[in-house]
Amino acid sequence: MRRHCRLIAILTVLLLLLTACGGGGEEEPGDFEEFPDAGGTVPDSEDAETPVPENPDAEAVPDEASVSGEVTPGDTDAETVPDDEPDEETLPVTENPDTEPVPGEPEEGAAQLFGGVLPEVNIVGEGVNVGELSYEVRPDSCTVYLPEDGAYVPFLVLTADYAGNTLLLRRDVLPEVRPFNNYSAAYPDSDIDRYLNTEYVQYLDAVQPLIPFVDIAVTAPDALGVSGDAVQTVSREIFLLSCTETGFTDLVNAGKEGGALSYFGVPEHRTATRENGAAVSWWLRTPDTYYLSAAYGIGPDGSLGSGNAYNENGVRPAFCVPSDTVAFPTTDILPGQTVYFLSA
């Protein structure tokens, strides 16, 4: 009888050890796992995770969490969020529109006055249409300053031919890194889409009357998880750029969202920095459709990669203004330099 009890006890311990070592549950991509853009095996279903294929098309975009620009590991034990893809067109109002932004370090010499009240600047010459400041016309100085939350901030004038308007892109990433979404990498109604069009747009209140809604191409949500490339059109005031627009036009696991912009034909132009000059990763609006929850971004060295949608990376808002909007010269934003600015 004692032998039987001892044998049962030993078997019980072995069973507990096997259970503890065996793991179980669905494996979710980690914060820093490489997500190459590759063909090959396509997931059998949306709920199935597949091994990462060996293809060097894209490197992982690191999670940006330090001002210095160094990669800081995130929480690899992050809890899995159920796959609940948002509606395609719904853009609800942020619950707390009065949330204060995190102020960044102003550019040295830049005119700055916190509290949403802009300092007055003097016009020192005749204005020009903002389209005439575009990269195609002025490749060495395609910059215009816009009032953003009480400061004049530099924006790149990328092209005067974007949906019939002039396309602007924030030169530096916003001071605060943000996740793309809580799980799904579908862009319409993602966390970053809602933030840009409900909260960030309020920081541009001095020029918001100039900003039109434009149609942009985005990857269709049902393309995610099956290496799809279907796209659809949504209308937005503020948005992120896409893989295609930044010059990555031959990806397997991505839809073609818009056309390539000549500015990014120079690889060095893909690198983005904070206002202190530290290079950082920044999000694009394109999902890596091999997965349900991975989105593409550009790393600190200008290379393309993808990572979990809940990672935090830099954000560079883009939007349009009419090409005939007049930009005026001033020497009050950067002392000793003549720059152009917009004001509604």
C-alpha positions in Angstrom: 0.0 0.0 0.0 2.9 2.4 0.8 4.5 1.6 -2.5 1.3 2.5 -4.3 1.0 5.8 -2.4 4.6 6.7 -3.1 4.2 5.9 -6.8 1.1 8.0 -7.0 2.9 10.9 -5.3 5.9 10.7 -7.8 3.5 10.6 -10.8 1.7 13.7 -9.4 4.9 15.6 -9.1 6.0 14.6 -12.6 2.7 15.7 -14.0 2.9 19.1 -12.3 6.5 19.6 -13.7 5.4 18.7 -17.2 2.5 21.2 -17.0 4.7 24.0 -15.8 7.3 23.4 -18.5 4.9 22.9 -21.4 3.6 26.4 -21.6 0.5 26.6 -23.7 -1.6 29.4 -25.1 -1.2 31.3 -28.3 2.1 32.9 -28.9 2.0 36.6 -29.6 4.8 38.5 -31.4 7.1 40.1 -28.9 8.1 43.8 -28.8 11.4 43.3 -30.5 10.8 40.2 -32.6 11.7 40.8 -36.2 8.8 40.9 -38.6 10.2 40.6 -42.1 8.1 41.5 -45.1 8.0 38.2 -46.9 5.9 35.9 -49.0 5.7 32.2 -48.4 3.5 30.7 -45.7 0.2 32.5 -45.2 -1.6 32.1 -41.9 -4.5 29.6 -42.2 -6.8 31.7 -40.1 -6.9 35.0 -38.3 -6.4 33.3 -35.0 -3.3 31.4 -36.0 0.2 32.7 -35.4 2.8 31.6 -37.9 6.5 31.4 -37.6 8.5 34.5 -38.8 9.7 33.7 -42.3 13.4 34.3 -43.0 13.4 37.3 -45.3 15.5 40.4 -44.8 13.1 42.9 -46.5 12.3 44.6 -43.3 13.9 44.9 -39.9 12.1 45.4 -36.6 11.3 49.0 -35.7 12.6 49.4 -32.2 10.3 50.7 -29.4 11.3 54.3 -28.8 11.0 55.2 -25.2 14.0 57.4 -24.4 14.8 60.9 -25.3 18.3 60.0 -26.2 17.1 57.9 -29.1 18.5 54.6 -27.6 16.3 51.6 -27.9 14.7 50.7 -24.6 13.1 47.3 -24.2 9.4 47.3 -23.7 7.2 45.0 -21.6 7.5 41.7 -23.4 4.9 40.3 -21.0 2.2 42.6 -22.3 -1.2 41.2 -22.0 -2.8 40.1 -25.2 -5.7 42.2 -26.3 -8.6 40.4 -28.0 -8.7 40.8 -31.8 -11.5 43.3 -32.2 -11.0 45.2 -35.4 -12.5 48.7 -35.5 -15.1 50.0 -37.9 -13.5 51.3 -41.1 -14.9 54.9 -41.1 -16.0 55.6 -37.6 -13.9 58.3 -36.0 -15.3 58.9 -32.5 -14.4 62.0 -30.4 -11.7 61.5 -27.8 -13.2 61.1 -24.3 -11.0 63.8 -22.9 -10.3 66.5 -25.5 -8.8 68.8 -22.9 -5.8 66.5 -22.3 -2.7 68.6 -22.0 0.1 67.7 -24.5 3.6 66.9 -23.3 5.7 70.0 -24.1 8.9 69.3 -26.0 12.1 71.2 -26.0 11.8 74.1 -28.3 14.2 74.6 -31.1 17.0 76.9 -30.1 16.1 80.4 -31.0 12.6 79.6 -32.0 9.7 81.9 -31.0 7.8 80.1 -28.2 5.0 81.1 -25.9 3.2 78.3 -24.1 -0.5 78.4 -23.4 -1.7 78.4 -27.0 -1.0 82.1 -27.5 1.3 82.8 -30.4 4.0 85.5 -30.3 3.6 88.2 -32.9 6.0 88.0 -35.8 6.7 90.7 -38.3 6.5 90.2 -42.1 9.7 91.3 -43.8 8.8 90.9 -47.5 6.3 89.6 -50.0 4.6 86.3 -49.5 4.7 83.3 -51.9 2.3 80.5 -52.5 3.2 77.6 -50.2 3.3 75.3 -53.2 6.4 77.3 -54.4 8.2 76.1 -51.3 7.8 72.4 -52.2 10.7 70.0 -52.5 10.3 69.9 -56.3 10.9 73.6 -56.4 13.2 74.3 -53.4 15.0 71.0 -52.6 17.4 72.7 -50.2 15.0 74.7 -48.2 11.5 73.2 -48.5 10.4 74.3 -45.0 7.5 76.4 -43.7 6.7 77.2 -40.0 3.2 76.6 -38.6 1.7 77.6 -35.3 1.3 74.5 -33.1 0.2 74.8 -29.5 1.8 78.2 -28.9 5.0 77.7 -30.9 6.1 78.0 -34.5 7.1 74.5 -35.6 8.9 73.5 -38.9 7.1 71.4 -41.4 8.5 70.0 -44.6 6.7 71.0 -47.8 6.9 67.6 -49.6 4.9 68.2 -52.8 2.4 70.6 -54.4 0.7 67.7 -56.1 -1.1 65.7 -53.4 -4.8 65.2 -54.0 -4.7 68.7 -55.6 -3.1 70.3 -52.5 0.3 70.8 -51.0 1.4 68.1 -48.5 3.2 69.1 -45.3 5.0 66.7 -42.9 6.2 67.7 -39.4 10.0 67.9 -39.7 10.6 66.4 -36.2 8.6 63.7 -34.4 6.1 64.9 -31.7 7.6 65.2 -28.2 5.6 62.2 -27.0 5.9 58.7 -28.4 2.7 56.8 -29.0 1.4 53.3 -29.8 -0.2 52.6 -33.1 -3.2 50.8 -31.6 -4.0 48.4 -28.7 -3.9 45.3 -31.0 -5.1 45.4 -34.6 -2.8 47.2 -37.0 -5.7 48.4 -39.3 -5.2 52.1 -39.6 -8.8 53.4 -39.9 -10.1 54.3 -36.4 -6.8 53.1 -34.8 -5.6 54.8 -31.6 -3.1 56.9 -33.7 -5.8 57.8 -36.3 -8.2 59.0 -33.6 -5.5 60.9 -31.7 -4.4 62.8 -34.8 -7.9 63.8 -35.8 -9.5 64.6 -32.5 -6.6 65.7 -30.1 -3.6 66.7 -32.2 -5.7 68.7 -34.7 -6.7 71.0 -31.8 -3.0 72.1 -31.4 -3.3 73.4 -35.0 -6.3 75.6 -34.2 -4.6 78.7 -35.6 -4.3 77.1 -39.0 -7.0 74.4 -38.9 -9.3 76.5 -41.3 -6.6 75.9 -44.0 -6.6 72.1 -43.6 -8.9 70.3 -45.9 -10.1 66.7 -45.7 -8.3 64.6 -48.3 -8.8 61.1 -49.5 -5.9 58.8 -48.6 -5.4 55.1 -49.6 -5.2 52.7 -46.6 -4.9 49.0 -46.4 -8.3 47.3 -46.0 -8.7 45.7 -42.6 -9.6 42.3 -44.0 -6.2 42.1 -45.7 -4.5 41.7 -42.3 -3.4 38.2 -41.3 -3.5 36.8 -44.8 -0.7 38.8 -46.5 -3.3 40.8 -48.4 -2.7 43.9 -50.4 -6.3 45.3 -50.8 -6.7 49.0 -50.2 -9.6 51.4 -49.7 -10.0 55.1 -49.4 -10.8 57.2 -46.3 -11.0 60.9 -45.8 -8.9 62.6 -43.2 -7.5 66.0 -42.1 -4.4 64.6 -40.4 -2.7 61.3 -41.2 0.5 59.3 -41.2 2.5 58.7 -44.4 2.6 55.2 -45.9 5.3 52.7 -47.0 4.6 53.5 -50.6 4.8 57.3 -50.1 8.2 57.0 -48.3 9.7 55.0 -51.2 9.1 51.4 -50.1 7.1 50.3 -53.1 7.9 46.6 -53.6 6.8 45.0 -50.3 5.0 41.7 -50.4 2.9 42.1 -47.2 1.6 45.6 -47.8 -0.9 47.3 -50.0 0.2 50.2 -52.3 -1.1 53.2 -50.5 -0.7 56.3 -52.6 2.3 57.2 -54.8 6.0 57.5 -54.0 7.1 61.0 -53.0 10.3 62.3 -54.6 11.5 63.7 -51.3 12.1 60.2 -50.0 14.1 59.2 -53.1 17.0 60.4 -51.0 17.4 57.6 -48.4 18.8 60.0 -45.7 15.5 61.9 -45.8 13.7 58.9 -44.2 15.5 59.5 -40.9 13.6 61.5 -38.3 14.8 63.1 -35.1 13.5 64.8 -32.0 14.0 68.5 -31.7 17.2 67.8 -29.8 18.6 66.0 -32.8 18.3 62.4 -31.5 17.3 60.0 -34.3 14.2 57.9 -33.5 11.8 55.4 -35.1 8.5 56.7 -36.4 5.3 55.1 -37.4 3.8 54.7 -40.9 0.1 54.0 -41.5 0.8 50.7 -43.4 0.2 47.4 -41.6 2.4 44.4 -42.1 -0.4 42.2 -43.5 1.4 38.9 -42.7 0.2 39.6 -39.1 -2.9 41.0 -37.5 -1.1 43.3 -35.1 2.1 44.5 -36.7 2.5 47.9 -38.4 5.4 49.3 -40.4 7.7 52.1 -39.4 11.1 53.6 -40.2 14.0 53.1 -37.8 16.5 55.6 -36.5 18.9 54.6 -39.4 16.2 55.1 -42.0 15.5 51.4 -42.6 12.0 49.9 -42.8 10.8 47.5 -40.2 7.6 46.5 -38.5 6.6 45.9 -34.9 3.6 45.2 -32.6 0.9 47.9 -32.8 1.1 48.5 -29.1 4.8 49.5 -29.3 5.5 53.2 -28.8 7.3 55.1 -31.6 7.6 58.6 -32.9 4.8 60.3 -34.7 5.1 62.7 -37.6 1.7 64.2 -38.5 1.0 65.0 -42.2 -1.7 67.1 -43.7 -2.5 69.3 -46.7 -3.2 72.9 -47.3 -4.3 74.6 -50.5 -1.3 75.2 -52.8 -2.2 78.9 -53.2 -2.1 79.5 -49.4 0.3 82.4 -48.9 3.4 81.9 -46.8 5.1 85.1 -45.4 8.7 85.7 -44.7 9.9 86.7 -41.2 13.0 87.0 -39.1 11.3 86.7 -35.7 10.9 82.9 -35.6 14.6 82.1 -36.0 16.6 85.2 -35.1 19.0 86.1 -37.9 17.3 83.9 -40.4 14.5 84.5 -42.8 11.9 81.8 -42.8 8.4 81.4 -44.1 5.3 80.9 -41.9 1.6 80.2 -42.4 -1.2 81.7 -40.5 -4.9 81.5 -41.1 
